[in-house]
Amino acid sequence: MRILVSADMEGATGVTCPDDVLPGGPGWERMRPLFTDEVNAAVEGLHRGGAREIVVNDAHWSMRNLMAERFEWPVTLIAGRHKDLSMMEGVQGADAVVFLGYHAGAGLEGVLAHTYLANTITGVWLDGVRASEGRLNAAVAAEFGVPVIMVTGDDKTVEDAHAYAPKAVGIAVKDYISRYAAACRTPKWAIRAIRKGAAEAVALAGRREPVQEPHRIEVEFDAEHLAGAVTVVPGVERVGERRVGFELPSMYEAIRCFKAVTTIASAAMEEAYG
């Protein structure tokens, strides 16, 4: 049994502000071990539940955040950027996926809530439904026939996951107070809960029938010029003053187009007047 752990950082306990997750700063250095320990707890739990091959994809920012030297159980770590499926690299051939350290989507309540870009994007919709990174990535997984078996993050993240992965084990390691504040569980509590939840979640693993169908994504920005900038991507059209949309035959194509849109939008912002 092969299980993928897609590991984001904003949903780890103790993380409440940008400095905690921006690579290179003291806050990030302090949170890296806590983040890694949560991933390691998931790996341990998955092994105890019967998984024999575990792949961890570092899915946050530079995708070079996890500290490999802290892993205590056998694991393959995918580190670095420019991966074919970005946050979902490694889902190919997996029997299940865990979303660890995830967060709520842009425009919604949640600690450091966003979708791909820290700011700039005010909302994303997948097939007409407001979408977090979790919902987008779950659709990618479904196309490969891979179920989401566990989601960790703040309570808003777990609530969001109930809609796109209703059978998945949900572990809230902190409760939302504001975008930059949370009631955080202790790291030891989070580790125990994640380890236990992961061991139970293995029972939900097992490939499903792949679901390949057309998907439509719409993206809303906080500035008008960004909607214009991203229409250089073929098939991306304006559907409002600050909103664009596109439809593609598969989620694989749709998520790659979405990444192109966010990359261009990020490059189209000026430092002072973005």
N, C-alpha and C positions, 0 to 999 in steps of 0.2 A: 504494500500500500504506500503510495507516494502522496504526500500532503505539502501544499505550498502555504507558507506564511508570508503574506504581504504586509510589511511592517512600516507604518507611518509613525510620526513622532508626536504630533500635536495631542493625540489621545492618551499619552502616558500620564500616570499620576504625577502630580507636582508641576506639570507644565501648565502655565497660565498666561504667559506673555510672549511676544515675539522674540525677546532675547533668549528665551529658553530653547528655541528651535532654529535660530539663525546660526549656521556653521561658523566656527572660528571665535565666537565670543565666550566669555566666562560662564554665562548661563547655559549655553549649549554644552560646554565641557562638563558642567556639573550634572546635566540631565542625561548625557550619553550613557553613563553606567546604569542609571535607573531604567532607561529605555531598553537597553540591552538585557538587563535582568528580567524584564517583563517578557521579552522575546524568548529568552532562555527558559523561563517558566513554561511558556507555551510549548516549546520543543520538548521539554521533559515530560509534560503531561501527555503530549501526543505519542511519545515513545511508550509511556506507561499504558496508554490506551490501546496499543497494538500496532501503531504505525512503524514502518521499518525504514522508510526513506523520507527525510524532511528537507525541503528546500526553503530557505529564507531569502526573500527579495527585499533588500533595503530600498524602501519606496519614498523616502523623504528627501526633498530639496536636492542636494548634491548626490544623494543616494550613496553617501560614504559616511554614515553616522554610527552604525553598529560597531562594537568593539569585539572583533573575532576572538581575541584572547580570553574573553570572559565566558565563552560558551563551554558548557560542561558536558553536553551530550552530542552525539554525532549529528552533524548538520552540514549541508552545502550552502554557503553564503553567496548570493549574487549581489555584488557591490558595483557601483559606478553608474554613470548616466548613458543616454543614447541607446537604450534597449528597445527592441522591436515592439514590445508591449508595455514598456514603461513600468508602471506600478504592478502590472499583472504578468511580467516576465516570469516564466517558470510554470505558468498554468497549463502549458502544452503538455499533455500526458499525465497531469495530476489527477488524483481521485477525489480531492477536496481542497478547499482553500480556507484559510483563516485570515480575517482582516483584523490586525492587531494595531492598537494605537490610532484608530481612525477618528474622524471628527464629523460634525454636521456640515451641511452644504452652504454655499454662498447665499446670503440674504436670510438665513434662518438663525434661530437661537442656538447657541452652542459655543463652547470655549474655542477661541481661534477659528470659528466657523469660516470656511472658504471652499472654493472648488478650483483646484489647480493653482490659481494666482492668489496671493495673500489678500489683495484688495482688487480693485479694478472691475472684476466680474461681480455683478450684483445678483445674478441668478442664472441657473442652467436648468433646462427642461429636457427630459428624455421621453419621447413619445407623449408629450403633453403633461408629464408628471414632473414636479420639481425634483431635481436630482442632486444628490451628494456624490462625492467620489465613490462612496460605497455602492450606491445604486448603479452608477456607470460601470464600475468594475464587476459587479455581480452580473450585469448583462454580458460583459465580455466572457466571464466564466461560464455562463449558461450556453454560450455559443460553442464552447469546447466540451460541454456536457459535464461541467464540474460544479458541484454544489458548494455554497458558502455554509460552513458548519459552525463557525464561531466569530463573534465580533466583539472587540473591546474598545473602550473609549469613555467619554462622559455619558451621562444618562440620556442626553438628547441624541447621541450617536446610536445607542442601543435602541431607543424608541424608533429612530429612523430605520434601523435594520429590521425591525419587526415587519415593516411594510414590504421590503424587497427580499428578505430571507426569514420568513416567519418561523421556521423550524430551528434556526441557528441558536446556539447557546450565546446569550448576551451577558457580558461582564462590564458593569459600570465601575470604573476605578475612581471616578470623581463625579460630583454633581454640579451642574451649571448654575452659576450665580449671575455672571455677565460674560461678555466676550473675553474679558481679561481677568476673570475671577472664578474660582471653583472651590467647593468643599471637597478636599482631596483625601482619599484613603491613604494610609501609610504604605510605603513600598512593600513591607512584609505582608500586609493584608492583600495587596494587589497580586503579589507573586503567588500566594497560596490559592487565591480565588482563580487566577488564570490557569495555574497548574491543574487544579481540580476540574475546571470547566473544559480544558483541552482534552483531558483524559475521557470525559464523558462525551465530548463532541465527536470523537473518532467513530462512535457507533453510527453517526449520520453520514459517514464517508461512503463513497461508491459512485462511480460514473453514471450519469444520466444520459438520456437521449439528447444529443446536441440540438440546440434551438437556433437555427440560422434564419433570420428574417430581416426585412428592411427596418431601419431605425431612423428617426428624425431627432436631431438635437437642435435646440435653440439656446442662444447665449445672449445675455443682456449685460452691457457694460455701463460704467459710471460716467463715460464721456462719449459724446457723439462721434468724434473723429476715429475712435477705435473701431466702431462698427464699419466705417468706411474703409479703414486700413485692412481689415481681415478679408474683405471681399476679393482680394487678389487671389485667394485660394479658390480654384475652380469648383463651382457648385455651391459656394457660400453666397447667400443673397440677403440683402437687408429686408427685414420684415417690420421694421419700426425705426424710430429715430436713433435709438441706441441698442437695437436688437438685430441679430442675424440668425439665420437658420439654414440647415442643410439636411438632406436625406440621402442615405447610402444603402446599398443592398445588404450589408452585414455590419455587425457591431465592431468587428475587427477594423473595417474601413472607417467606420464612424468615429471610433476612439482615436484613430491615428489622425483623422481630419481635425478632430477637436484639439488634439495636441498642437497641430500646426496653427490653428486659430489662436490658441493661447500664447504660443511662442511669438507670433507676429504682433499680437496685441501688447505683449510685454515689451517688445522692442520699439513700439510706436509711442511709448510714453516718454516725455521729457522729464528730467530730474526734478525741476522745480514746479513745472506746470503740467504734470501728468494728468 
